[in-house]
């Protein structure tokens, strides 16, 4: 699927997780557009959970549920970032949550490209029974577009402390200096990437948690999430019910 608008070209790869494979702004590619590992390229949806779930286990309605361990010993990033999606036309696509998720459900994705912005909507539907949901996106931005490394600017009041497994523990506290692979909340400014070429790209979202991952030399990740990592165990998830889906959006704005 290809979207174009005033010097911008976006390519969506339906076969590999319904991800945004490429985003070219005035001829400059801003995303890591390929990788040998499905977790490390493009911008992909994280549904029906985002980040890690400790040991892939959580309790729901009195029963312990076991998720697939894509990053042993933990589950990570949901069930749809590797699966084929169905083109529904006009920038819309859909995917079933699949047999690796305990409840029947589907997710619908909608892209809207306009002058200076790309909005990405996700809608998660429960088809038979209520189920917990965390929605998120995982963009991999190129650190260097050819003129030197980008800077990332944001301000958050709180940051979760994480253990050796990279999973939040305790209550959020005062943010530390980077580099980060951390979840932030109570943001007082939207994350913005600034490249030496003059391109600026701001990420906004309806989500209230943000994972910032700036450790790779080649990339920067700015990941809006509707709850913290391991939300199914620590709290902070939403519930999708038949006829009452969970919906969120992410938007890139550039200048």
N, C-alpha and C positions, 0 to 999 in steps of 0.2 A: 504494500500500500504506500502510495506516494502523495504527499501534500506539498503544495507550493503557494507562496505569497510574497510578492515584492522583495525579491532577492534572497528568499529563504526557501530551503528545500528540506523536508523531513521525510524519512523513510521508516516505515514500520514493518518489522519482520514478524509475520503471523506464524511462521513455522517454528520460531524459536522463542516462544513465550510471549508473543504479542508485544514485543519490546520496541522501543524507539531505537532503531539501529544506527541512524545517522541524523544529525542536525547541522546543516550547513547554512551559515549566516554570512551573506556577502562573499560566498566562495570559501569561507573558512569552516572546516569541520571542528566542532566543539566537543564531540563525544568520542570516547574510545570505541571504535566501530568494529573491532573484532578481537577475539581471544580464544584460546583453547578450552577455557573453562566457562560454563554458562553463567557463573556468578559475577564475572569480572569485566563485562563490557556492555555498551549501550546504556539504556535506561529502561528498567523493567519493573513491572508491578509486583508487589509483595502482598499476596492474598492467599488464604484468609488469616495469615499472621505475618508480622514483619520482625526481622531480627531473629535472635535465638529463642528457643524454648528449651529450658534446662532438661537434659536427658530425654527430650522429646515427649515428656509426660506431663499431664495435668489432669485434674479432676473436674468433671462436669456432671451435674445432676446426680451425684453420688457414685459415679463410675469413673475409674481411671482410664484415660485415653492415651494411646501410644501413637506418636507421629513418626514418619520416616526420618532417619538420622542422616540428613544430607551433609552434615558437618560433624561426624561422630566425635564425642558422644551426644551431640545436641541436634535438634531439628532447627532449620533455619529457612527464612524467607518464603515460606508458603509452598503451594503445590502447582502454581501455574506458570512460573518463569521459564520452564523448559518445554511446556506442552504446546501443541499446535492450537491456534485460535481460529475461529470462524469469522470471515468477513461478512458483516451485516450491512455494509454499504454506508456511504456518506460519513466516513471517518469513524464508524462504529464497528466493534467486534465483540465476540463473546467466547467464553470458555467454561466448561464444567470444572468444578473443583476437584473431581476425580475420586478414585477409590482409595487414595492415600489419606483422604480427609474423612472423618467418621460420619459426616452428615451429607445428604444430597444437597447440592447447591450449585450456583453458577455465578460468574462475574461478567459484567458488561463494561466495556471500555469505550470511551468516546474522546476523539481528538478534535480540537478546534484551533486551526491556525489562522491568525489574523496579522495585520501589520504590527510588528514589534512584539508579538506574544504568541505563545503556544499554551493552550489550556488542555489538561488531561483529566478527565473525569472517570472515576471508578465507582461501580454500583455492585454490591455483593448481596445476593439473594439466597435466602433459605427456602427450599422448595417443599420440605416436609415438616421440619421441627426447628425450634429455636436453637441457635448455635452462636458461640462466641466469635468475634471478628476483630482483627486489627488490620487496617489498610495502610499500605505504604508504597513508596517508590524508591528505586535505587539507581540514580543517575551516576554514571562514570564520566566526569568531565576531564578533557585533556588538560594537563597542567600547563603545557607549553604549546602555543599555536604557531611557533616559529620565531617569535620575537623575545622570548624569555618567559619565565614562570609567572603564573597567575598568583594574585593575592586573594585571600578570602576574608571578607569583612562581615561580622555579625556580633550581636551582643545578646547574651542570655543571663538571666538572674540565677538559674540553677542548673547543675549538672549532676547526673547520677554517678555515684561511686560504683565501679565495677570490680569484680573479683578476677582471679587468674583466668577464668573461662570467658571473660569479656561480657559477663551478665551482670546487670545492676543488682546491687544489694543495699538495703537500708533506704533512707530518705535522701532526696536530692540535696546537695549542698552547694557551696561556693565553687564556681568553675575554676579549674586550674589552667595553666598555660599549656599550649599544644606542644608536640603534635598530639592529635586526638584520634581515638576510635571510640567516641563517647556519645551518650544521649543527653541532650539538653532540653530544658523546658522553661516556661515563662520568658519567652523571647521578647526582647524589646526592640529588635530590628530584624528585618528579613535578611537571610544570608545573601551576599552579593559576591560574585566572582569578577575580578578586574584583571584583564590581561594588558601587557605593555602596548599592544597594538591599538588600544583605545576601546576595545569591546568590553562592555559591562553586561553582566547577566544576573538578574535578581530572581530568586526562587521564592515563591509565595505558596501558601497552601491553607486549606481548611483544617489541616492537622495541627495538633498542639505539642507534638514532640518532634525533635530533630536529631538525627544521628549525623555527626560530622566525622568523616574519615579522611585525614590528610596525610597519612603515613606513606603511601606509595610515591615513588619519585615521579611517576609518569601521569598520575591522576589525582583528582579531588572528588570526593563523594559528598553530596549534600542530600540527605534522605529524610523527607517528611514522613512521619508516621502518626497514626491516630492513637497510639499508645506506646509505652516503653517496651524494649525487649523483655521477653518472658512475662508479658502482661497476663497470660492465661494463669500463671501461678501467683504473681504479685499484685494483680489488679490493674485496671486501666483500660480494659477492653470494652467494646460495645457488643450488643446482641442483635443479630439479624433474626427476624421472625418471618414466617410466611406472610407475604403482603406488606412487610415493613422492612425493606432492605437497609443496609448501611451504605452511605454515600459520602465520598470525599473527592476533593479536587486538588491538583497541583498546577502551578502556572510558572512558566519561564517568561520573563520580560527582559528585553535587551535594548541596548542603545549604543 
